[in-house]
Amino acid sequence: MPSKKALVRRPSPRLAEGLVTHIERERVDADLAVEQWEEYVKALRTHGWETIEVDPADDCPDSVFVEDTVVMYKNVALITRPGAESRRDETAAVEEAVAGLGCSVNWIWEPGTLEGGDVLKIGDTVYVGRGGRTNAAGVQQLRAAFEPLGARVVAVPVSKVLHLKSAVTALPDGTVIGHIPRMDAPSLFARFLPVPEEAGSHVVLLGGAKLLMAASAPKTAELFADLGYEPVVVDISEFEKLEGCVTCLSVRLRGLYA
Ligand SMILES: NC(=O)NCCC[C@H](N)C(=O)O
């Protein structure tokens, strides 16, 4: 049976120094961030996910955004080479964690850069954002890693947000959801539902009809509830101040059999 394991990583005490690129810097409350992170982890656990904590990286302010360090496809863990140089030390412990879970490990190599927030998987289609953090060599290396395993890799230009998944994710039935003002090319997605809030474009599929969402997207939560989904809402305000969202705080390992 496919596993319901998810990697998470405790926030660094230096979280407030995390990168901001497309938004104004705001003061981050580190204690509140830890509380919010614990609630986020609790929400995963409550919905049947076994959470595995990657060893903390106290010197890496952005390490809580663990999604950016590894991309899973089937049982292969592709260790990224973050486009942000300050994030490159984050990957070593993640590699150890996924290897310890029995994943096959592959890597993005120089000159490639790629961050997990740029990768959206819908079945065997793997969308990859080519933007500020993921370069063309990173896209090529992702193709080389996953196409032989059966993936179809679709590259998507990203210029208005940090990562592809800052503006686009997908519902359990594969419908792509996105916030059009922050997307470069909505027409690339065949079955597409626009959402009224930027934070509404981020969902983590918890299983069945349950969608983990940020409290900052109440209109979109209402829209999804009206479509028969069950939003599970968490407040992640302190991570949003650093351009984080619900997707980037975990990596679900769905292709492992355990
Ligand atoms: N996948 C994600 O959405 N990651 C968010 C990363 C935020 C972090 N402050 C960064 O700029 O790298």
The ligand as an SDF file (V2000), in Angstrom:
LIG
                    3D

 12 11  0  0  0  0  0  0  0  0999 V2000
    8.1320   26.2220   -2.0730 N   0  0  0  0  0  0  0  0  0  0  0  0
    7.9980   27.3960   -1.5090 C   0  0  0  0  0  0  0  0  0  0  0  0
    6.9810   28.0600   -1.6560 O   0  0  0  0  0  0  0  0  0  0  0  0
    9.0130   27.8640   -0.8070 N   0  0  0  0  0  0  0  0  0  0  0  0
    9.0090   29.0930   -0.1270 C   0  0  0  0  0  0  0  0  0  0  0  0
   10.4050   29.5570    0.1140 C   0  0  0  0  0  0  0  0  0  0  0  0
   10.4480   30.8700    0.8080 C   0  0  0  0  0  0  0  0  0  0  0  0
   11.8470   31.3330    1.1440 C   0  0  0  0  0  0  0  0  0  0  0  0
   11.7960   32.5400    1.8970 N   0  0  0  0  0  0  0  0  0  0  0  0
   12.6650   31.5610   -0.0990 C   0  0  0  0  0  0  0  0  0  0  0  0
   12.6410   32.6660   -0.6410 O   0  0  0  0  0  0  0  0  0  0  0  0
   13.3570   30.6550   -0.5470 O   0  0  0  0  0  0  0  0  0  0  0  0
  1  2  1  0
  2  3  2  0
  2  4  1  0
  4  5  1  0
  5  6  1  0
  6  7  1  0
  7  8  1  0
  8  9  1  0
  8 10  1  0
 10 11  2  0
 10 12  1  0
M  END
$$$$
